[in-house]
């Protein structure tokens, strides 16, 4: 025992008779005597260390773990104790110690505590991991490495509270979890956090989980940038569950609200009109978009027409406008869109379809230029018809102009076998 206690390097000189008695009790005392020793806050730290590591009775070791005077240096041993009750008691004690240790995060004692908590976060006994998760989810001093382990736990009851509530969980961990474990409940938990950064919001939408996206849109603490909002509007055409929370989301740009009005039903349309941040002029413009879409769906011919017949009829009276094409696209009348593009460009529909399916922005933009549509319409066609996203898109120059010069456009057309 003397060799063991030397780890604390306490000088022999000045040690009291009480210390000598404690040594004897720790080595040879009865269980009640050792329990009394383990419980007392006056017991010398190295005696507690010895009991925690060597006492054969789990109750004694558990009592040491509960003692406020427990030396933190022994916690790595207790974290691997063969008694689950000892490990559970240690978890509670370590969490209580965190506020006092976290002020010195570079200290050796803090390192011991975090190491021990990390071991407990991987404990095979579920109730220990549950105890850590339920406590650390709201703990201001939760060590990031520990909560990162709990957030990846295979048991939902362990990981979900950390994913939803723990502020110490980093964006890097959240992004990695969304990438590697995109179960719907995981996405919803992350989307429902009190604050969600722009990067994490984009990743939530990127997973394309309908329920998770709906939670995110309803979350006023979620930051969503313009690019992600644009992606949401595009996906909302197929994800009807996103339309209502998107229509009432604060700070929705008017341009996106106008796009939304092109394909939502009457109830969502009324929500858009009722937004307090849109003035009368904006509301009128949204009404025009909605009305145009309805007019397109109803049509203006008394007899049934094919897409080609309708295109030719509209072309004769000058009604084959950009708005007509984008309205048709909004309601998924793709046959009409291709027929209209062929009519306006003189380029066969088969080539249009081939180029769209290739999903390359430059030849699409060149064909749009040939068709005489605006660059904004060309952008819509890239996104909605060709399904290009992110960095693959070509955007209007200065908001309205084609980003390619005449030489570049003619080269693309020539490559496609189309005259400029």
C-alpha angles and dihedrals in degrees: 000000000000091000090049094050092051088081088083092050093217112168116245091224113093097017108144130233086250090062091052090050090050090054091054094047092047091053104034109007127117122262093259090049093049090046090053089050092048092050099049119095088207094063111114112260095237090054090053088047090053093048093048093052102035114022111114093212115086090205091060093049091047090051090053089051090054094048114106088216093058109134108243089219090074096054095092088061094046091048088063096041113137091232116084090204090059092050092047091052089049092052091055092046094049093050089052090051096051098087090054095045100041093071086071102041092162092055124110092236091057089049090053091051094048091046090053094046089050090055091049091049087064095043115141091225110087097208090061093053090044091053091051093046096048091049102039096046090080098027115119091204099048110143109243094223092054096048089046088060092047091048089059095048114133090226111085092209088061102041103036097066090050093047093049104037114016111105091190092068107104127230088240090060092045092052092048092049092049089051098047104030110029097165110153095246090051092052091047093049092052093043090053097054116127089248127022121185123226092253093052092045090054090050091050091054090044091060087061095218107159097208093044092050091050091052090050094050091051092048110098089192093062117100112214120184126216095259092053092046089053090052090049092053090051093049092045088072087073099024102064091176089071096054100078098047089043092051092055099036112123118250095019105166113245093233090059092045088055090052090048091053089060094071111017125102126252096271093055090043089058090052090054091050090049096055108124092214093062118082127215093271092053091047090052091051091050088049090052092052092048092047092049090053091051091048091052092050093048094042125204100250123096094214130056114269137192118233091257093050092050092048092052092047093050092045091057092057096039094253098126094100133153088258091055091052094047091045090053090048091051092058093042097250091149095158088059091047093053092044090050093049091050090049093050098042105033087229116129117257091235091063092047090054092046092052093046092050090052088060096213113144102209099059089043091053091047091053090047089054088051089052091051096236122145121264089245089058088046088056091050090051091050091053103036105030103029094032093224115160142181119354092001092073126095111218130204115271111241088358098293114032131092110260093216124073123232093263093054092047094049091049090054092048092048090051088054091048093249124133115237 
